[in-house]
Amino acid sequence: MKRFMISLVMTSFGVALCAHGATHVVSPTGALNSISGAVAIATPGDTILIKPGVYRDFVAVPPGLDDLRFVGSKGVVCEPRDANTGAPTGPFFKIAADRITVKNLTVRHAAESMPATGNGIGIGMFGNDCVVEGVTFIDCRDTGLDASFDRPTIRKCVFRDCGIAVVVGNQGLLESCTFTRCVRGVDAGGNGIVVRKSKFTEISAAGPGVRIVGSTALVETCALAQCEGGGISVDGSGTIRNNKLTSVLGAPAIDLQGSGSFLVEKNSITGAQTQAIQSVANATTVRKNVVKGSALDAFCISIGGPASIVESNTVLDGGRFGLFCPGSSTNAIVVKNVVRRAGYGAGVLLLGAGSTFNGNTVQDCGGDGLAVGADGAQIVGNSISGNTIDGIDIDNASSVFVSGNKVTGNGAEGIEVGAAGTATVSGNVVLKNRIDLANAGAGTFNANTFGTGGSSALPQID
């Protein structure tokens, strides 16, 4: 009985060892001196251990040769060039099997050649559930890493001077990677993409740094700087949070499109050339972001979808407009934001019908503090002061309700109801503006506090 049990245990242990696979050692000076040669003798589950040296293979892993592990170390360089002529030979790895791991090596100088095997791809991962970790990609002219099948994991990789650095498939995870001087950073066309803890620098005008077309995207804790073709672009739905974007040119720093919903939260954006945040998606929530120094003739934050929420953001120094809620932003809720020193347009331009503007601070902007063209808007409990033109300007809007606001020290009218506007103005404190009130439209006034506006104790009417 004991012999039977020992035999059973040893047999089980032996099966486990076999399932783990054999290890094949590749060395430039060894008997096995090419990675492709190791693949030729490998079986599913094997490990190919690569010693330092320069390898000029074309490595193809066919379907069914699953669970292979390619493990390199410092000094392993994979370069798809002819060993004699130096001419480019196309990609280095073309992997069609599932659950393949590639770790700790450098792939460089994949160039546009051999169209049948993929133009200039450093590693082509065309199987599912693959892992690429600790790999450096240099000067891969088309694509550094094509991981366009399902559930790839890309971790701690470096991409320099590549075309599209990474193509990511459904449910892909990319984290702790760096991208420098690439044409585009991440290009993803699937759902459930996660990009986190990564750095993007000097991405070209053909960018953006991160482009995702798909739902439930997550981009978080990334840093993007000097991206000439935009920062983060998502067409679908998802969450964009805790990212730092500086000097993003040519396109919005964060650009959201599609029919889904988004959460944009706690991002820091400095020096955007166009919009810092732009969304035309539905039900976007933009919360606790800090935007500084966007260029003139741009909106710092532009939210165009219906039922959106713009809450507790800080917008400072720049932009023709600080916050922009266009006509499509119906029933938007704009609350507790701070807008200071916006450009010559208006601190806030509110055009979406039925919108709420509550508890905001708008100060020292180059145009109006708040320009309202939104029917049925509720303007309640805001502090609007020191703006160059009007504090609150209501025109081309009907049934606007203005209550409980403090409007002081603005360069023109404190509250102006234009000829094409109708409003109920109740319980506001309007003091020390050049003229406290102008009513060329159909305004109804009740229980407001106005200053003298000069010599008169009553509001002055333009």
C-alpha positions as CSV (number, residue, x, y, z in Angstrom):
1,M,0.0,0.0,0.0
2,K,2.8,2.4,0.9
3,R,4.6,1.6,-2.4
4,F,1.4,2.4,-4.2
5,M,1.0,5.7,-2.4
6,I,4.7,6.7,-3.0
7,S,4.3,5.7,-6.6
8,L,1.2,7.8,-7.0
9,V,2.8,10.9,-5.4
10,M,5.9,10.6,-7.6
11,T,3.8,10.1,-10.7
12,S,1.7,13.2,-9.8
13,F,4.9,15.2,-9.1
14,G,6.4,14.1,-12.4
15,V,3.3,15.2,-14.3
16,A,3.5,18.6,-12.7
17,L,7.1,18.9,-13.8
18,C,6.3,18.0,-17.3
19,A,3.4,20.5,-17.4
20,H,5.8,23.2,-16.5
21,G,8.0,22.4,-19.5
22,A,11.6,22.2,-20.5
23,T,14.1,25.0,-20.6
24,H,16.1,25.7,-23.7
25,V,19.2,28.0,-23.4
26,V,20.1,30.2,-26.3
27,S,23.5,31.8,-26.6
28,P,25.4,33.3,-29.5
29,T,28.3,31.0,-28.8
30,G,26.4,27.9,-27.7
31,A,25.1,24.9,-29.6
32,L,21.7,26.5,-29.7
33,N,22.6,29.9,-31.1
34,S,19.3,31.3,-32.4
35,I,15.9,32.0,-30.9
36,S,14.1,30.6,-33.9
37,G,16.1,27.4,-33.5
38,A,14.9,27.0,-29.9
39,V,11.3,27.5,-31.1
40,A,11.8,24.7,-33.6
41,I,12.4,22.2,-30.9
42,A,10.1,23.6,-28.2
43,T,6.8,22.1,-27.1
44,P,3.9,23.9,-25.3
45,G,4.9,25.2,-21.9
46,D,8.6,25.4,-22.5
47,T,10.9,28.2,-21.5
48,I,13.5,29.7,-23.8
49,L,16.2,31.4,-21.8
50,I,18.2,33.9,-23.9
51,K,21.8,34.8,-23.0
52,P,23.2,38.3,-23.8
53,G,24.1,38.9,-27.5
54,V,22.7,40.3,-30.7
55,Y,20.1,38.0,-32.4
56,R,19.0,38.6,-36.0
57,D,16.3,36.0,-36.3
58,F,12.8,36.1,-37.6
59,V,11.0,34.2,-34.9
60,A,7.6,32.7,-35.8
61,V,5.5,30.9,-33.1
62,P,2.7,29.0,-34.8
63,P,-0.8,28.5,-33.4
64,G,-0.9,25.7,-30.8
65,L,2.6,26.2,-29.5
66,D,1.1,27.8,-26.5
67,D,2.5,28.8,-23.1
68,L,6.0,29.5,-24.2
69,R,8.2,31.9,-22.2
70,F,10.9,33.9,-23.8
71,V,13.1,35.2,-21.0
72,G,16.1,37.5,-21.7
73,S,18.4,39.6,-19.6
74,K,20.4,42.8,-19.9
75,G,22.3,42.8,-23.1
76,V,19.9,40.7,-25.2
77,V,19.3,42.6,-28.4
78,C,16.8,41.4,-31.1
79,E,17.5,43.1,-34.4
80,P,15.7,42.0,-37.6
81,R,18.5,42.8,-40.0
82,D,20.5,40.6,-42.4
83,A,23.6,39.5,-40.6
84,N,25.8,40.1,-43.7
85,T,24.2,43.1,-45.5
86,G,22.5,44.9,-42.6
87,A,19.3,45.2,-44.6
88,P,16.1,45.2,-42.7
89,T,14.2,42.0,-42.7
90,G,10.8,43.0,-41.3
91,P,9.6,42.0,-37.8
92,F,11.4,40.0,-35.2
93,F,8.7,38.1,-33.5
94,K,5.4,37.0,-35.1
95,I,3.5,35.1,-32.4
96,A,0.2,33.4,-33.2
97,A,0.0,31.1,-30.2
98,D,-1.8,31.8,-26.9
99,R,-0.4,32.7,-23.5
100,I,3.1,33.6,-24.7
101,T,5.4,35.6,-22.4
102,V,8.3,37.8,-23.6
103,K,10.5,39.4,-20.9
104,N,13.6,41.4,-20.4
105,L,15.1,42.0,-23.9
106,T,15.5,44.8,-26.4
107,V,13.9,44.8,-29.9
108,R,15.3,47.5,-32.3
109,H,15.3,48.6,-35.9
110,A,12.3,46.7,-37.1
111,A,11.8,48.5,-40.5
112,E,9.3,48.4,-43.3
113,S,10.1,45.3,-45.2
114,M,8.7,41.8,-45.8
115,P,5.0,42.8,-46.1
116,A,3.8,39.2,-45.8
117,T,5.1,39.0,-42.3
118,G,4.2,42.5,-41.1
119,N,5.8,45.8,-41.9
120,G,8.2,47.0,-39.3
121,I,6.7,45.3,-36.2
122,G,9.1,44.6,-33.4
123,I,6.8,42.0,-31.8
124,G,3.5,40.9,-33.3
125,M,1.4,39.2,-30.6
126,F,-1.5,37.6,-32.6
127,G,-2.6,35.2,-29.9
128,N,-4.7,35.7,-26.7
129,D,-3.6,36.2,-23.1
130,C,0.0,37.2,-23.9
131,V,2.4,39.0,-21.6
132,V,5.2,41.5,-22.6
133,E,7.2,42.7,-19.7
134,G,10.5,44.6,-19.3
135,V,11.0,44.9,-23.1
136,T,12.6,47.9,-24.7
137,F,11.5,48.8,-28.3
138,I,13.8,51.2,-30.3
139,D,13.2,52.6,-33.7
140,C,10.5,50.1,-34.8
141,R,9.3,52.1,-37.8
142,D,5.8,50.8,-38.2
143,T,4.7,49.4,-34.8
144,G,6.8,48.5,-31.7
145,L,4.3,46.0,-30.3
146,D,1.1,44.8,-31.9
147,A,-0.9,43.1,-29.2
148,S,-4.2,43.4,-30.9
149,F,-5.8,40.2,-29.7
150,D,-7.6,39.6,-26.4
151,R,-6.3,40.2,-22.9
152,P,-2.7,41.3,-23.5
153,T,-0.6,42.5,-20.5
154,I,2.1,45.0,-21.3
155,R,4.1,46.0,-18.3
156,K,7.4,48.0,-17.6
157,C,8.2,48.4,-21.3
158,V,10.1,51.3,-23.0
159,F,9.3,52.6,-26.4
160,R,11.6,55.1,-28.2
161,D,11.5,56.5,-31.7
162,C,8.8,54.0,-32.8
163,G,5.9,54.5,-35.2
164,I,2.8,53.4,-33.3
165,A,4.3,52.3,-30.1
166,V,1.6,49.8,-29.0
167,V,-1.6,48.4,-30.6
168,V,-3.8,46.9,-27.8
169,G,-6.7,44.5,-28.1
170,N,-9.8,43.9,-26.0
171,Q,-9.3,43.9,-22.2
172,G,-5.7,44.9,-22.6
173,L,-3.7,46.1,-19.6
174,L,-0.8,48.5,-20.1
175,E,1.0,49.8,-17.1
176,S,4.3,51.4,-16.0
177,C,5.6,51.9,-19.5
178,T,7.4,54.9,-21.0
179,F,7.0,56.4,-24.5
180,T,9.4,58.9,-26.1
181,R,9.4,60.4,-29.6
182,C,6.9,58.0,-31.0
183,V,4.4,58.8,-33.8
184,R,1.6,57.6,-31.5
185,G,1.8,56.1,-28.0
186,V,-1.1,53.7,-27.5
187,D,-3.6,52.8,-30.2
188,A,-6.5,50.6,-29.0
189,G,-9.5,49.5,-30.8
190,G,-11.2,47.3,-28.2
191,N,-13.2,47.3,-25.0
192,G,-12.0,47.3,-21.5
193,I,-8.6,48.9,-22.1
194,V,-6.6,49.9,-19.1
195,V,-3.6,52.3,-19.4
196,R,-2.0,53.3,-16.1
197,K,1.2,54.7,-14.5
198,S,2.8,55.4,-17.9
199,K,4.7,58.4,-19.3
200,F,4.3,59.9,-22.8
201,T,6.8,62.5,-24.0
202,E,7.3,64.2,-27.4
203,I,4.5,62.3,-29.2
204,S,4.3,63.5,-32.8
205,A,1.6,65.6,-34.5
206,A,0.1,62.3,-35.9
207,G,-0.7,61.4,-32.2
208,P,-2.5,61.6,-29.8
209,G,-0.5,60.0,-26.9
210,V,-3.4,57.6,-26.1
211,R,-6.1,56.8,-28.5
212,I,-8.9,54.3,-27.6
213,V,-11.9,53.4,-29.6
214,G,-14.1,51.3,-27.3
215,S,-16.1,51.2,-24.2
216,T,-15.2,51.1,-20.5
217,A,-11.7,52.5,-21.1
218,L,-9.6,53.5,-18.0
219,V,-6.7,55.9,-18.3
220,E,-5.2,56.8,-14.9
221,T,-2.1,58.1,-13.2
222,C,-0.3,58.8,-16.5
223,A,1.9,61.8,-17.4
224,L,1.8,63.3,-20.9
225,A,4.1,66.1,-22.0
226,Q,4.9,67.8,-25.3
227,C,2.4,65.8,-27.3
228,E,1.9,67.6,-30.6
229,G,-1.3,65.7,-31.7
230,G,-3.3,65.7,-28.6
231,G,-3.2,63.9,-25.3
232,I,-5.9,61.3,-24.4
233,S,-8.6,60.5,-26.9
234,V,-11.4,58.1,-26.2
235,D,-14.4,57.3,-28.4
236,G,-16.8,55.2,-26.5
237,S,-17.0,55.4,-22.7
238,G,-14.7,55.2,-19.7
239,T,-12.8,56.9,-16.8
240,I,-9.9,59.4,-17.1
241,R,-8.5,60.3,-13.8
242,N,-5.4,61.4,-11.9
243,N,-3.4,62.1,-15.1
244,K,-1.0,65.0,-15.5
245,L,-0.9,66.7,-19.0
246,T,1.5,69.5,-19.9
247,S,2.1,71.3,-23.2
248,V,-0.4,69.3,-25.3
249,L,-0.7,70.7,-28.8
250,G,-2.8,70.5,-31.9
251,A,-5.8,68.7,-30.3
252,P,-7.5,68.6,-26.9
253,A,-5.5,67.4,-23.9
254,I,-8.5,65.1,-23.1
255,D,-11.0,64.5,-26.0
256,L,-14.1,62.4,-25.4
257,Q,-16.6,61.2,-28.0
258,G,-19.2,58.5,-28.5
259,S,-22.6,57.6,-27.1
260,G,-21.4,56.3,-23.7
261,S,-20.7,58.1,-20.5
262,F,-17.4,59.3,-19.0
263,L,-15.9,60.3,-15.6
264,V,-13.1,62.8,-15.9
265,E,-11.7,63.3,-12.4
266,K,-8.7,64.9,-10.7
267,N,-6.6,65.5,-13.8
268,S,-4.0,68.3,-13.9
269,I,-3.7,70.1,-17.3
270,T,-1.2,72.9,-18.0
271,G,-0.5,74.8,-21.2
272,A,-3.0,73.1,-23.5
273,Q,-2.9,74.7,-26.9
274,T,-6.6,74.1,-27.7
275,Q,-9.2,72.6,-25.3
276,A,-7.9,71.2,-22.1
277,I,-11.0,68.9,-21.8
278,Q,-13.5,68.5,-24.5
279,S,-16.5,66.1,-24.5
280,V,-19.4,65.6,-26.9
281,A,-20.4,62.4,-25.2
282,N,-23.5,61.8,-23.1
283,A,-23.7,62.2,-19.4
284,T,-20.1,63.1,-18.9
285,T,-19.0,64.0,-15.3
286,V,-16.0,66.4,-15.1
287,R,-15.0,66.7,-11.5
288,K,-12.1,68.1,-9.4
289,N,-9.8,68.8,-12.4
290,V,-7.2,71.7,-12.4
291,V,-6.7,73.5,-15.7
292,K,-4.0,76.2,-16.1
293,G,-2.8,78.4,-18.9
294,S,-4.8,77.1,-21.9
295,A,-4.2,79.1,-25.1
296,L,-6.5,81.9,-26.3
297,D,-9.2,81.2,-28.8
298,A,-10.0,77.9,-27.0
299,F,-12.3,76.6,-24.3
300,C,-10.5,75.4,-21.3
301,I,-13.3,72.9,-20.5
302,S,-16.0,72.2,-23.2
303,I,-18.8,69.8,-22.3
304,G,-21.3,69.2,-25.1
305,G,-23.3,66.1,-24.2
306,P,-26.7,66.2,-22.5
307,A,-27.1,65.6,-18.7
308,S,-23.5,66.3,-18.0
309,I,-22.1,67.3,-14.6
310,V,-19.2,69.9,-14.3
311,E,-18.3,70.0,-10.6
312,S,-15.5,71.4,-8.4
313,N,-13.1,72.2,-11.2
314,T,-10.5,74.9,-11.1
315,V,-9.8,76.9,-14.3
316,L,-7.1,79.5,-14.2
317,D,-5.3,81.8,-16.7
318,G,-6.2,81.5,-20.3
319,G,-8.6,80.4,-22.8
320,R,-11.1,82.6,-24.6
321,F,-13.7,80.9,-22.4
322,G,-13.1,79.1,-19.1
323,L,-16.1,76.8,-19.2
324,F,-18.3,76.2,-22.2
325,C,-21.6,74.3,-22.2
326,P,-22.9,74.5,-25.7
327,G,-26.5,74.1,-26.8
328,S,-26.3,70.3,-26.9
329,S,-25.5,70.3,-23.2
330,T,-29.1,70.2,-22.1
331,N,-29.8,69.9,-18.4
332,A,-26.2,70.3,-17.5
333,I,-25.3,70.7,-13.8
334,V,-22.4,73.2,-13.4
335,V,-21.6,73.5,-9.6
336,K,-18.8,74.6,-7.3
337,N,-16.3,75.5,-10.0
338,V,-13.7,78.2,-9.8
339,V,-12.9,80.2,-13.0
340,R,-10.3,83.0,-12.8
341,R,-8.6,85.1,-15.4
342,A,-10.1,83.5,-18.5
343,G,-9.6,85.3,-21.7
344,Y,-11.6,87.9,-23.7
345,G,-14.7,85.8,-24.3
346,A,-16.3,84.9,-21.0
347,G,-15.4,83.1,-17.9
348,V,-18.4,80.8,-18.5
349,L,-20.6,80.4,-21.6
350,L,-23.8,78.6,-20.7
351,L,-26.0,77.6,-23.7
352,G,-27.6,74.3,-22.8
353,A,-31.3,74.6,-22.1
354,G,-32.4,73.6,-18.6
355,S,-28.9,73.9,-17.2
356,T,-28.1,74.7,-13.5
357,F,-25.3,77.0,-12.6
358,N,-25.0,76.9,-8.8
359,G,-22.3,77.8,-6.2
360,N,-19.6,78.8,-8.8
361,T,-16.9,81.5,-8.4
362,V,-16.0,83.5,-11.6
363,Q,-13.4,86.3,-11.2
364,D,-11.2,88.6,-13.1
365,C,-12.0,87.3,-16.6
366,G,-11.3,89.4,-19.7
367,G,-14.9,89.4,-21.0
368,D,-18.2,88.7,-19.2
369,G,-18.1,86.6,-16.1
370,L,-21.2,84.5,-17.1
371,A,-22.9,84.7,-20.5
372,V,-26.2,82.9,-20.6
373,G,-28.0,81.8,-23.7
374,A,-29.8,78.8,-22.1
375,D,-33.6,78.7,-21.9
376,G,-34.8,77.8,-18.4
377,A,-31.3,78.1,-16.8
378,Q,-31.1,78.3,-13.0
379,I,-28.4,80.7,-11.9
380,V,-28.2,80.4,-8.1
381,G,-25.7,81.2,-5.3
382,N,-22.7,82.2,-7.4
383,S,-20.0,84.7,-6.7
384,I,-19.1,86.8,-9.9
385,S,-16.7,89.6,-9.5
386,G,-14.0,91.8,-11.1
387,N,-14.7,90.7,-14.7
388,T,-13.9,93.2,-17.5
389,I,-17.4,93.4,-19.0
390,D,-20.7,92.2,-17.4
391,G,-21.0,90.0,-14.4
392,I,-24.0,88.1,-15.7
393,D,-25.2,88.7,-19.3
394,I,-28.5,87.1,-20.2
395,D,-29.4,87.2,-23.9
396,N,-31.1,84.9,-26.4
397,A,-32.6,83.0,-23.5
398,S,-36.0,82.8,-21.9
399,S,-37.3,81.9,-18.5
400,V,-33.9,82.3,-16.8
401,F,-34.0,82.3,-13.0
402,V,-31.3,84.3,-11.2
403,S,-31.3,84.2,-7.4
404,G,-28.9,84.5,-4.4
405,N,-25.9,85.6,-6.4
406,K,-23.2,88.1,-5.3
407,V,-22.2,90.2,-8.3
408,T,-19.6,92.9,-7.5
409,G,-16.9,95.1,-9.1
410,N,-17.5,94.1,-12.8
411,G,-16.5,96.6,-15.5
412,A,-19.9,97.0,-17.1
413,E,-23.3,95.8,-15.9
414,G,-23.5,93.7,-12.9
415,I,-26.6,91.9,-14.3
416,E,-27.7,92.6,-17.9
417,V,-31.0,91.2,-19.3
418,G,-30.5,91.7,-23.1
419,A,-33.2,92.6,-25.6
420,A,-33.6,88.9,-26.5
421,G,-33.7,87.7,-22.9
422,T,-36.4,87.1,-20.2
423,A,-35.4,86.5,-16.6
424,T,-36.6,86.5,-13.0
425,V,-34.0,88.2,-10.9
426,S,-34.6,87.7,-7.2
427,G,-32.6,88.1,-4.0
428,N,-29.2,89.0,-5.5
429,V,-26.6,91.3,-4.1
430,V,-25.3,93.5,-6.9
431,L,-22.8,96.1,-5.8
432,K,-20.0,98.4,-7.1
433,N,-20.3,97.5,-10.8
434,R,-19.9,100.3,-13.3
435,I,-23.7,99.9,-13.8
436,D,-25.5,97.5,-11.5
437,L,-28.4,96.6,-13.8
438,A,-29.3,96.9,-17.4
439,N,-32.7,95.6,-18.5
440,A,-33.3,95.9,-22.2
441,G,-35.3,92.7,-22.2
442,A,-38.2,91.3,-20.1
443,G,-36.7,91.2,-16.6
444,T,-38.7,90.8,-13.4
445,F,-36.9,92.0,-10.2
446,N,-37.7,91.2,-6.6
447,A,-35.8,91.8,-3.3
448,N,-32.4,92.5,-4.8
449,T,-29.7,94.6,-3.2
450,F,-28.2,97.2,-5.6
451,G,-25.6,99.8,-5.0
452,T,-26.1,103.4,-6.1
453,G,-24.3,102.9,-9.4
454,G,-23.4,106.6,-9.1
455,S,-25.8,109.2,-7.7
456,S,-29.1,107.2,-8.0
457,A,-30.4,105.0,-5.2
458,L,-32.2,102.9,-7.8
459,P,-30.6,100.5,-10.3
460,Q,-29.5,102.2,-13.5
461,I,-31.1,101.0,-16.7
462,D,-29.2,101.3,-19.9
